[in-house]
């Protein structure tokens, strides 16, 4: 558990920066400890900067315990950092996966990775009880869930070396790599044995790169150095180390790192090949032993393993001796032999050991053809390269194409001179002229329009060892110019032999380019946008007689707030700071009013015409007064209250677009007008309005979860119209009572995201600062 892995298809998908990714979710979910306006503002106001890299953990588990009786467990993972004193600090939670003993959680947990510090992580997995499935995971009490198990790991570097040979063209070819040493900043790798065929000569320069292993295949280069075999021998002889370096993409020079490479063992020994021995007269003498036990069956019987078929078909003791021949199919259709495997004796399912080396030419599609032959026994003493194929039995043919599966990786250059990957495209299979899906990058990702970005084009490899085809360095401004001029920019590749950049034929074109400023919630509020608070209180009889201490509406003489008062106070005192006049519409619903009729939207202050009260204290006073003058009745209907709030929000558009309305509904019961409420919410989803619902008491609030639409299923009206976006947030009071998390935290979690969704969909921008100041002064 705790590893990030995927199948081949998953590995080829785009990651980060794609347009489908929800920026709202990224900013509104505290469990996703990613970019957050409030947190960033807090640190910036104190002159602090983020110092460490943020990484996302993708979690999965297998073969979990099954705690449920009628179904499988519903697992959720919780991630902790183990602190120096041994205490666990919670970092985040995944979603709940229903009915699964082998969950692959989608929700990522973001961790601050501190380089060169070993960080122990602890993972707890819980089976979440069905009755809590309607709660956000951050509100779940872990002691109420079944504990399924624990796993631990350490967040540290997992280094390995990759050694490449520099070839005549100036490029390099990987020849071997070490194993990965997990969680180690001072690794010792197992000895490597290199042949002269691999490294060329003792003086041929080799590139030795040290990577931090990443299960996704995006291994991070820690540093590199260039040494020949002779140089490595000298390091060993002198018991000295050689510093790793890293290329500063920003300045182009090599930065020397503290890390050093030491050669603990070094031995040069001539290794002879099999052909060396055979060519010098060594012989292989063949012997055979055949099983003649009765269990083989009567040789005269066709079912016998020893039966000799008159047709010439071989029995099990006479299976084919296959050899494969690899060809390149040339443009004229002719086949050019590239190599042969060894002969595997008596096998219909051979796994050849001998490799066939093929020169992979970038930018060229190379068709390969494979022929398999049964080699006659009388030729077994010959080297395979001397076999005449026409003398062997042809068994079959297969074909494939050796071509590039390109994808782009975009990285931002940081102050230290290094780079941080910010996104990658999907992989386009077998294509030398790929067109990738659009990427959407935020300024948080690329820094500024003039900040240089490294755009690398890789050939995808299922093993994770993706091959760099070429790269270029461009800023966002540069990419805009490429699009405007309909021109391309050539990829380059660094020549490790000469150190200069080799310009390739391949070019990058920008087919689409659009720049749009995205404002944060704080940007709007700072420029004078207001949140206007409204409240509606449930006066249905299910709340109980307000004179009875068991009633949800009971007003305690000691001053202890009931659930209705608590919700009004906590939400109201936050929202009122974003409202300049602090006059709040306040209604009740489901009560028998002063004239004896049951009303599903009456003014809480008792006025026939004026529904506004002064401040939060005014709401509290009007609520207490209404309890004395309004009889509790029913049923529970939201439709009229929502329609009235929507009418107010709609009217504001004709004279002011810098107001956003927040309706708080406090209720204890099950809705009677569910479809009417859905219809009202769908209509209101086009307006500057969010609706916060607090459930008090012990009723079943399953309907409210439907209205909340946190499952990604947007509401649909009776006419088939779908809500423009989610405008509802529901929180049961019983699930936040006596917790560290407050009602206001739970209720207002989604509000900034809903606010931004509305403003961005209408292309409403914050007002200029001087206009905002003037408006505030005159008010």
C-alpha positions in Angstrom: 0.0 0.0 0.0 1.1 3.5 -0.6 2.8 3.1 -4.0 1.8 5.1 -7.0 1.4 2.7 -9.9 -0.8 2.3 -13.0 -1.3 0.1 -16.0 0.2 1.1 -19.3 -2.9 3.0 -20.4 -2.9 5.0 -17.2 0.7 5.8 -17.6 0.1 7.3 -21.0 -2.5 9.8 -19.8 -1.9 13.5 -19.4 -1.1 14.7 -15.8 -1.5 18.2 -14.5 -2.6 21.2 -16.4 -5.3 19.6 -18.5 -8.4 21.7 -18.9 -10.7 19.1 -17.4 -9.0 19.5 -14.0 -11.1 21.4 -11.5 -9.4 24.4 -10.1 -12.3 24.9 -7.7 -11.7 21.5 -6.1 -8.1 22.2 -5.8 -8.6 25.4 -3.9 -11.5 24.4 -1.7 -10.5 21.0 -0.3 -8.4 21.3 2.8 -7.4 17.7 2.6 -5.7 18.5 -0.7 -3.1 20.7 1.0 -2.3 22.3 -2.3 -2.6 25.9 -3.4 -4.9 27.8 -1.1 -5.6 31.5 -1.3 -6.0 32.1 2.4 -2.9 30.1 3.3 -0.8 31.8 0.7 -2.0 35.2 1.8 -1.2 34.4 5.4 2.4 33.6 4.6 2.9 36.4 2.1 1.7 38.9 4.6 4.4 37.8 7.0 7.2 37.8 4.4 7.5 34.0 4.3 7.9 31.9 1.2 7.3 28.2 0.7 10.7 26.5 1.0 9.9 22.9 0.1 8.5 20.8 -2.7 4.9 19.6 -2.6 4.3 16.1 -3.8 1.1 14.1 -4.2 0.7 10.6 -2.8 -1.5 8.2 -4.8 -2.7 5.4 -2.5 -3.9 1.9 -3.1 -4.4 -1.2 -1.0 -5.0 -4.9 -1.5 -6.5 -7.8 0.4 -8.0 -5.7 3.1 -10.0 -7.3 6.0 -13.7 -7.5 5.3 -15.5 -6.1 8.3 -19.0 -5.8 6.7 -21.5 -8.6 7.0 -23.6 -8.2 3.9 -21.1 -6.4 1.7 -17.4 -5.7 1.5 -15.6 -3.0 3.5 -15.8 0.7 2.5 -12.2 1.7 3.0 -10.7 5.2 3.5 -7.0 5.9 4.1 -5.6 8.5 6.5 -2.0 9.7 6.1 0.1 10.8 9.0 3.6 12.2 9.4 5.4 10.6 12.3 7.0 13.4 14.3 10.2 13.3 16.3 8.4 12.7 19.5 6.6 9.8 18.0 3.2 11.5 17.7 1.2 11.3 14.5 0.2 14.5 12.6 -2.6 14.0 10.2 -1.8 15.1 6.6 -4.9 14.2 4.7 -7.6 11.6 3.9 -8.7 9.8 0.8 -12.2 9.4 -0.3 -14.3 6.4 0.8 -14.3 3.6 -1.8 -17.5 1.5 -1.5 -17.5 -2.3 -1.3 -13.8 -2.9 -2.1 -11.1 -4.9 -0.5 -8.6 -3.7 -3.2 -9.2 0.0 -3.4 -7.4 2.4 -5.7 -8.1 5.8 -4.2 -8.4 8.8 -6.5 -8.0 11.6 -4.0 -4.4 12.5 -3.6 -2.8 13.5 -0.3 -0.3 16.4 -0.7 2.9 16.2 1.4 5.7 18.7 1.8 8.8 16.8 0.7 11.9 18.1 2.5 15.0 17.0 0.6 17.8 15.4 2.6 15.4 14.7 5.5 14.0 11.2 6.1 10.3 11.6 6.7 8.4 8.6 8.2 4.8 8.3 7.0 2.1 6.2 8.6 -1.0 5.1 6.7 -4.2 3.9 8.6 -7.0 2.3 6.7 -10.6 2.4 8.1 -13.8 0.7 7.1 -16.3 3.6 7.1 -19.7 2.7 8.5 -22.6 3.1 6.1 -24.4 5.6 8.3 -21.5 8.0 7.8 -21.4 7.9 4.0 -23.2 11.2 3.7 -20.4 13.1 5.6 -17.4 14.7 4.1 -14.4 12.5 5.0 -12.7 15.3 7.1 -15.7 15.3 9.4 -15.6 11.5 10.2 -14.7 10.5 13.7 -12.1 7.8 13.3 -13.0 6.2 16.5 -16.5 5.4 15.1 -14.9 3.5 12.1 -13.5 0.0 12.0 -9.7 0.0 11.9 -8.5 -2.3 9.1 -4.7 -2.0 9.3 -1.6 0.1 9.2 1.4 0.6 6.8 4.5 2.7 7.0 7.1 4.1 4.7 9.8 6.6 4.7 9.7 9.7 2.4 13.3 10.0 1.3 15.4 9.6 -1.9 15.6 6.2 -3.7 18.7 6.7 -5.8 20.0 4.7 -8.7 22.7 5.2 -11.3 22.3 5.1 -15.1 25.5 4.8 -17.2 25.5 5.9 -20.8 28.1 5.7 -23.5 28.8 8.7 -25.7 28.6 7.8 -29.4 30.1 9.3 -32.5 27.1 11.5 -33.3 27.6 13.3 -29.9 24.5 11.7 -28.3 24.6 9.0 -25.7 23.2 5.5 -25.4 22.3 4.0 -21.9 24.3 0.8 -21.4 23.3 -0.2 -17.8 21.8 1.0 -14.6 22.2 -0.1 -10.9 19.4 -1.3 -8.7 17.5 1.3 -6.6 18.6 1.7 -3.0 15.5 2.7 -1.1 15.4 5.6 1.4 19.1 6.2 1.5 21.1 9.4 1.2 24.4 7.5 1.3 23.8 4.5 -1.0 26.1 1.6 -1.9 25.1 -0.2 -5.0 26.0 -3.7 -6.1 29.0 -4.1 -8.4 28.4 -3.6 -12.1 30.2 -5.6 -14.8 30.8 -3.8 -18.1 32.2 -5.2 -21.2 34.3 -3.4 -23.7 31.6 -3.9 -26.3 29.4 -1.7 -24.0 31.8 1.1 -23.1 34.0 1.2 -26.3 37.4 1.8 -24.8 39.0 2.8 -21.5 39.2 6.4 -22.6 35.7 6.7 -24.0 33.7 9.2 -21.9 30.7 7.8 -20.0 27.9 9.8 -18.5 27.0 8.6 -15.0 23.7 10.0 -13.9 22.2 9.7 -10.4 18.4 9.6 -10.3 15.8 9.6 -7.5 13.5 6.8 -8.5 9.8 7.6 -9.0 7.3 4.9 -9.5 5.5 7.0 -12.2 8.6 6.8 -14.3 9.4 10.5 -13.9 12.7 9.9 -12.2 14.3 13.1 -10.9 17.9 13.8 -11.9 19.9 14.4 -8.7 23.2 15.0 -10.5 25.6 13.6 -13.0 29.3 13.4 -13.9 31.3 12.4 -17.0 34.1 9.9 -16.5 35.9 7.2 -18.6 36.7 3.7 -17.4 40.3 4.9 -16.9 39.0 7.9 -14.7 37.0 5.5 -12.6 40.1 3.4 -12.0 42.0 6.4 -10.8 39.1 7.3 -8.4 39.4 3.9 -6.9 43.1 3.9 -6.7 43.2 7.3 -5.0 40.2 6.5 -2.7 38.8 9.9 -3.8 35.3 10.9 -4.8 34.0 13.0 -7.7 31.4 15.6 -7.2 28.1 15.4 -9.1 26.9 18.4 -11.0 23.6 19.6 -12.3 23.1 21.8 -15.3 21.5 25.2 -14.5 18.9 25.6 -17.2 18.5 29.2 -16.3 22.2 30.2 -16.6 23.4 27.3 -18.7 26.4 26.5 -16.4 27.2 23.5 -14.3 26.4 23.7 -10.6 28.7 21.6 -8.4 26.8 19.6 -5.8 27.9 18.3 -2.4 27.2 14.7 -3.3 30.2 12.6 -4.5 30.6 9.3 -6.3 33.1 6.9 -4.9 34.4 3.7 -6.6 34.7 1.1 -3.9 35.8 -1.8 -6.1 37.5 -1.7 -9.5 38.8 -4.7 -11.4 39.8 -5.0 -15.1 39.8 -8.5 -16.6 39.6 -9.7 -20.1 36.4 -11.5 -20.8 36.3 -14.0 -23.7 33.2 -14.7 -25.6 31.8 -18.0 -26.5 32.8 -17.5 -30.1 36.4 -16.8 -29.0 36.5 -20.2 -27.5 34.8 -22.0 -30.4 37.0 -20.2 -33.0 40.2 -21.3 -31.1 39.2 -24.9 -31.4 37.0 -25.6 -28.4 34.3 -28.2 -29.2 30.9 -29.0 -27.8 30.4 -32.7 -27.7 26.7 -33.7 -27.8 25.3 -36.6 -25.7 21.7 -37.7 -25.4 19.7 -39.9 -23.0 16.1 -40.9 -23.8 13.5 -42.2 -21.3 12.3 -45.7 -22.3 10.1 -46.4 -19.3 6.6 -48.0 -19.9 4.9 -44.8 -18.8 5.6 -43.4 -22.3 3.1 -45.9 -23.7 3.3 -48.6 -26.5 5.3 -47.0 -29.3 2.9 -48.7 -31.8 0.0 -46.7 -30.3 -0.5 -43.2 -31.8 -1.2 -42.0 -28.2 2.3 -43.0 -27.1 4.9 -40.4 -26.5 7.3 -42.6 -28.5 5.0 -43.1 -31.5 6.8 -42.4 -34.8 4.3 -40.7 -37.1 4.7 -42.0 -40.8 3.8 -38.5 -42.0 6.9 -37.1 -40.4 5.2 -35.1 -37.6 7.6 -35.0 -34.6 6.7 -36.5 -31.3 7.4 -34.8 -27.9 11.0 -36.1 -28.0 11.4 -34.5 -31.4 9.9 -31.0 -30.9 11.1 -28.1 -33.1 14.4 -26.4 -32.4 13.4 -22.8 -33.1 15.5 -19.8 -34.0 14.3 -16.3 -34.7 15.6 -14.0 -37.4 14.9 -10.3 -37.2 14.7 -8.1 -40.4 14.2 -4.4 -41.1 11.7 -3.8 -43.9 13.2 -1.3 -46.2 11.4 1.3 -48.3 11.5 -0.9 -51.4 9.9 -3.8 -49.5 13.1 -5.8 -49.2 14.1 -7.3 -45.9 17.5 -6.6 -44.4 18.6 -9.0 -41.8 19.5 -7.4 -38.4 20.3 -10.4 -36.3 19.5 -13.9 -35.1 18.8 -15.6 -31.8 20.3 -18.8 -30.6 18.6 -22.1 -31.3 16.4 -23.4 -28.5 16.2 -27.2 -28.5 13.0 -29.2 -28.4 10.7 -26.2 -27.6 7.4 -25.0 -28.9 7.4 -22.0 -26.5 11.0 -20.6 -26.7 12.3 -17.8 -24.6 15.4 -16.8 -26.5 18.3 -15.3 -24.5 20.3 -13.9 -27.3 19.3 -10.2 -27.9 19.1 -8.6 -31.3 20.4 -5.0 -31.4 18.5 -2.5 -33.6 19.5 1.0 -34.3 16.5 3.2 -33.4 16.4 6.2 -35.7 14.3 9.0 -34.3 11.8 10.6 -36.7 11.7 7.4 -38.9 9.0 4.7 -38.6 10.9 1.4 -38.8 8.9 -1.8 -39.7 10.4 -5.0 -38.3 9.7 -8.5 -39.5 10.4 -11.7 -37.5 10.8 -15.1 -39.1 11.0 -18.3 -37.0 12.7 -21.4 -38.3 13.0 -25.0 -37.0 16.8 -25.7 -37.3 17.6 -29.2 -38.6 19.5 -31.4 -36.1 22.4 -31.9 -38.5 23.2 -28.1 -38.4 23.2 -27.8 -34.6 27.0 -27.7 -34.5 27.2 -24.6 -36.7 27.1 -20.9 -35.4 23.6 -19.5 -36.2 25.0 -16.8 -38.4 26.4 -19.6 -40.7 23.0 -21.4 -41.1 21.4 -21.3 -44.5 17.8 -20.4 -43.9 16.6 -22.2 -47.0 17.8 -25.5 -45.4 15.6 -24.9 -42.3 11.8 -25.4 -41.8 9.9 -22.1 -41.9 7.6 -22.0 -38.9 6.0 -18.5 -39.2 6.2 -14.7 -39.3 5.4 -11.7 -37.1 5.7 -8.0 -37.7 5.8 -4.8 -35.7 6.7 -1.1 -36.1 9.5 0.6 -34.3 8.3 4.1 -33.9 8.0 6.9 -31.4 5.2 7.3 -28.8 5.8 10.9 -28.0 4.7 13.0 -25.1 5.7 16.4 -23.8 6.8 17.3 -20.2 6.8 20.9 -19.2 9.0 22.1 -16.3 9.4 25.4 -14.6 12.9 26.7 -13.9 13.2 27.7 -10.3 15.5 30.1 -8.5 18.2 27.5 -7.7 18.6 26.9 -11.4 16.9 23.5 -11.3 13.5 22.7 -12.8 10.2 21.3 -11.5 7.9 19.4 -13.8 4.5 21.1 -13.8 2.5 18.9 -16.3 2.8 16.5 -19.1 0.6 15.7 -22.1 -0.9 12.4 -23.0 1.1 9.9 -25.1 0.3 9.8 -28.9 1.1 6.3 -30.1 3.2 5.6 -33.2 3.2 9.1 -34.5 6.0 11.3 -35.7 3.7 14.3 -36.2 1.6 14.3 -33.0 -1.1 16.7 -32.0 -1.7 16.7 -28.2 -4.8 17.8 -26.3 -4.7 21.4 -25.0 -3.0 22.1 -21.7 -4.3 24.8 -19.3 -1.6 26.2 -17.1 -2.0 28.6 -14.2 0.4 31.4 -13.2 1.0 29.5 -10.0 2.5 26.8 -12.2 4.6 28.8 -14.6 5.5 31.8 -12.4 5.3 34.7 -14.9 4.9 35.2 -18.6 8.7 35.7 -19.0 9.8 32.8 -16.7 11.6 30.2 -18.9 9.9 26.8 -19.2 11.7 23.6 -20.3 9.6 21.7 -22.8 10.9 18.2 -23.3 9.7 15.7 -25.9 10.1 12.0 -24.8 9.5 8.7 -26.5 7.3 6.8 -24.0 8.7 3.5 -22.7 6.6 1.1 -20.7 9.5 0.4 -18.3 9.5 4.1 -17.3 12.9 4.7 -19.0 11.5 7.3 -21.4 13.9 8.4 -24.1 14.5 12.1 -24.6 13.9 13.0 -28.2 14.6 16.7 -27.9 13.8 19.8 -25.9 13.5 23.6 -26.1 13.3 26.4 -23.6 10.4 28.9 -24.1 8.5 31.3 -21.8 4.7 31.6 -22.0 5.3 34.9 -23.9 7.4 33.0 -26.4 4.8 30.4 -26.9 2.2 33.1 -27.6 4.5 34.6 -30.3 4.9 31.1 -31.9 1.1 30.8 -32.1 0.7 34.4 -33.4 3.3 33.9 -36.1 2.2 30.4 -37.0 5.8 29.3 -36.8 7.6 26.4 -35.2 10.6 26.1 -32.9 13.2 23.4 -33.4 13.9 20.9 -30.7 17.5 20.5 -29.6 19.5 17.7 -27.9 22.6 18.3 -25.8 25.7 16.6 -27.2 27.4 15.1 -24.2 30.6 14.6 -26.2 31.1 18.2 -27.3 28.7 19.9 -24.8 26.9 21.9 -27.4 23.3 21.9 -28.5 22.5 20.0 -31.6 19.5 21.4 -33.5 17.0 18.7 -34.7 14.6 18.8 -37.6 11.6 18.3 -35.3 9.7 21.4 -34.5 7.1 22.4 -31.9 4.0 24.3 -33.1 1.5 26.1 -30.8 -1.9 25.4 -32.5 -4.0 27.2 -29.8 -3.1 29.9 -27.4 -5.3 31.8 -25.0 -4.3 34.0 -22.1 -6.9 34.8 -19.4 -6.4 36.2 -16.0 -7.9 34.1 -13.2 -8.8 36.0 -10.0 -8.9 34.5 -6.5 -11.7 34.8 -4.0 -9.5 37.3 -2.1 -9.1 39.4 -5.2 -12.8 40.0 -5.5 -13.4 40.6 -1.8 -10.4 43.1 -1.6 -11.9 45.0 -4.5 -15.2 45.6 -2.8 -17.4 42.6 -3.7 -19.9 41.8 -1.0 -21.5 38.6 0.4 -25.1 39.3 1.4 -26.4 37.0 4.2 -30.0 35.7 4.3 -31.4 33.1 6.8 -34.4 30.9 6.8 -35.5 28.9 10.0 -37.6 25.7 10.2 -40.8 26.2 12.2 -42.3 22.8 11.7 -43.8 20.8 14.6 -41.2 18.1 14.4 -38.8 20.4 16.2 -40.8 20.0 19.4 -42.6 22.4 21.7 -40.1 25.4 22.3 -41.1 25.4 26.0 -39.8 21.9 26.4 -36.1 21.5 27.1 -36.0 18.6 24.7 -37.1 20.9 21.8 -34.6 21.9 19.2 -36.0 25.4 19.5 -35.7 25.5 23.3 -34.0 28.7 24.5 -32.0 28.0 27.5 -32.2 30.6 30.3 -28.6 30.0 31.1 -27.6 31.4 27.7 -26.5 28.1 26.2 -27.3 28.3 22.4 -29.5 25.8 20.7 -28.5 24.3 17.3 -30.5 27.0 15.4 -28.9 29.9 17.4 -25.4 28.4 17.1 -25.7 28.1 13.3 -27.0 31.6 13.0 -24.2 33.0 15.2 -21.3 31.1 13.7 -22.1 31.6 10.0 -23.6 35.1 10.5 -20.6 36.6 12.3 -18.3 35.5 9.5 -20.5 36.6 6.5 -21.4 40.0 8.1 -17.9 41.2 7.6 -18.3 40.9 3.9 -21.6 42.9 3.9 -21.4 46.7 4.2 -25.0 47.5 5.4 -25.3 44.4 7.6 -29.1 44.3 6.9 -30.1 40.6 6.6 -33.3 39.1 5.2 -34.6 36.6 7.8 -37.5 34.3 7.2 -39.3 31.3 8.8 -41.1 28.5 7.1 -43.6 25.8 8.1 -45.2 27.8 11.0 -48.7 29.0 11.7 -48.3 32.8 11.6 -50.1 35.7 13.3 -53.2 35.5 11.1 -53.6 31.7 11.7 -52.4 30.5 8.3 -49.5 28.1 7.7 -46.8 29.9 5.8 -43.8 28.5 4.0 -42.1 31.9 3.9 -42.9 34.5 6.6 -40.8 37.4 7.8 -39.1 36.4 11.0 -39.4 39.9 12.5 -43.2 39.8 12.3 -43.4 42.7 9.8 -45.8 42.3 6.9 -43.5 44.2 4.5 -40.0 44.5 5.7 -38.0 41.2 5.9 -34.7 42.7 6.8 -33.2 42.9 10.3 -30.1 44.7 11.7 -27.1 42.4 12.0 -26.7 39.0 13.5 -28.1 40.2 16.8 -31.2 41.3 14.9 -31.6 37.8 13.5 -31.2 36.3 17.0 -33.8 38.7 18.5 -36.3 38.1 15.6 -35.9 34.4 16.0 -36.6 34.5 19.7 -39.6 36.8 19.1 -41.0 34.5 16.4 -40.9 31.5 18.8 -43.2 33.3 21.1 -45.7 34.4 18.3 -45.6 31.6 15.7 -47.0 28.1 16.3 -45.0 25.2 14.9 -46.8 23.4 12.1 -45.6 21.9 8.8 -44.8 20.3 6.4 -41.2 21.1 5.5 -41.0 23.0 2.2 -38.0 24.8 0.9 -39.3 25.9 -2.5 -40.8 29.3 -1.6 -37.8 30.4 0.5 -35.3 29.5 -2.2 -37.4 31.2 -4.9 -37.6 34.4 -2.8 -33.8 34.4 -2.2 -33.3 33.8 -6.0 -35.6 36.7 -6.8 -33.5 39.1 -4.6 -30.3 37.8 -6.2 -31.7 38.2 -9.7 -32.9 41.7 -9.0 -29.5 42.8 -7.9 -28.1 42.0 -11.4 -29.9 45.0 -12.9 -28.1 47.5 -10.7 -25.0 45.9 -9.2 -22.9 42.9 -10.1 -20.6 43.0 -7.2 -23.0 41.3 -4.8 -23.1 37.6 -4.1 -25.9 36.2 -1.8 -25.7 33.4 0.7 -28.9 31.8 2.0 -28.6 29.8 5.3 -31.4 27.3 5.8 -31.6 25.6 9.2 -34.0 22.6 9.3 -34.7 19.5 11.3 -36.8 17.4 8.9 -37.3 15.5 5.7 -38.4 17.6 2.7 -41.9 17.2 1.5 -41.3 19.2 -1.8 -38.1 17.5 -3.0 -38.8 18.0 -6.7 -40.0 21.6 -6.3 -36.8 22.3 -4.3 -34.7 20.8 -7.1 -36.5 22.9 -9.7 -35.9 26.0 -7.6 -32.2 25.2 -7.1 -31.7 24.5 -10.8 -33.2 27.9 -11.7 -31.1 29.6 -9.0 -27.9 28.0 -10.3 -27.6 30.8 -12.9 -27.6 33.5 -10.2 -25.1 34.9 -7.7 -26.4 32.7 -4.9 -25.1 29.9 -2.7 -27.3 28.0 -0.3 -26.0 26.6 3.0 -28.2 24.0 4.8 -27.7 23.0 8.4 -29.5 19.9 9.6 -30.3 19.8 13.3 -31.6 16.9 15.3 -31.5 13.2 14.5 -33.6 13.0 11.3 -32.5 11.1 8.1 -31.0 13.8 6.0 -30.4 11.6 2.9 -32.4 14.0 0.7 -30.1 16.8 1.6 -27.1 14.9 0.3 -28.9 14.7 -3.0 -29.3 18.5 -3.0 -25.6 18.9 -2.1 -24.5 17.1 -5.2 -21.0 16.4 -3.8 -21.0 13.1 -5.7 -20.5 15.0 -8.9 -24.1 14.4 -10.1 -25.6 17.8 -10.9 -29.2 18.4 -10.0 -31.8 18.0 -12.7 -35.2 19.7 -12.8 -38.5 18.2 -13.6 -38.2 19.6 -17.2 -34.8 17.9 -17.7 -32.7 21.0 -17.2 -29.4 20.5 -15.5 -28.0 22.9 -12.9 -25.3 25.2 -14.2 -23.1 24.3 -11.1 -23.5 23.1 -7.5 -24.7 25.9 -5.3 -25.6 23.9 -2.2 -23.5 22.9 0.8 -25.2 20.7 3.5 -23.8 19.9 7.0 -25.6 17.9 9.7 -25.1 19.7 13.0 -24.7 16.4 14.9 -21.6 15.6 13.0 -19.8 18.8 13.9 -21.0 19.1 17.5 -18.2 19.0 20.1 -15.5 18.7 17.4 -12.5 20.7 16.6 -14.0 21.6 13.2 -16.7 24.3 13.5 -20.0 24.6 11.8 -18.7 27.6 9.9 -15.7 25.7 8.6 -17.9 22.9 7.4 -20.5 25.2 5.8 -18.2 27.7 4.2 -15.8 25.1 2.7 -17.3 25.2 -0.7 -18.4 28.9 -0.8 -15.2 30.4 -2.3 -15.3 27.8 -5.1 -19.0 28.4 -5.8 -18.4 32.2 -5.8 -15.5 31.8 -8.3 -17.4 29.5 -10.5 -20.1 32.0 -10.9 -17.8 35.0 -11.4 -15.6 33.2 -13.9 -18.5 31.8 -15.9 -19.8 35.4 -16.3 -16.4 36.8 -16.9 -16.9 39.2 -14.0 -13.6 40.7 -12.9 -12.6 42.4 -9.7 -13.0 46.2 -9.7 -9.9 48.4 -10.0 -8.5 49.1 -6.6 -9.1 52.9 -6.7 -12.8 52.2 -7.6 -13.2 49.8 -4.8 -11.6 52.3 -2.3 -13.9 55.1 -3.5 -17.0 53.0 -3.1 -16.0 51.9 0.4 -15.3 55.5 1.4 -18.5 56.9 0.2 -20.5 54.2 1.8 
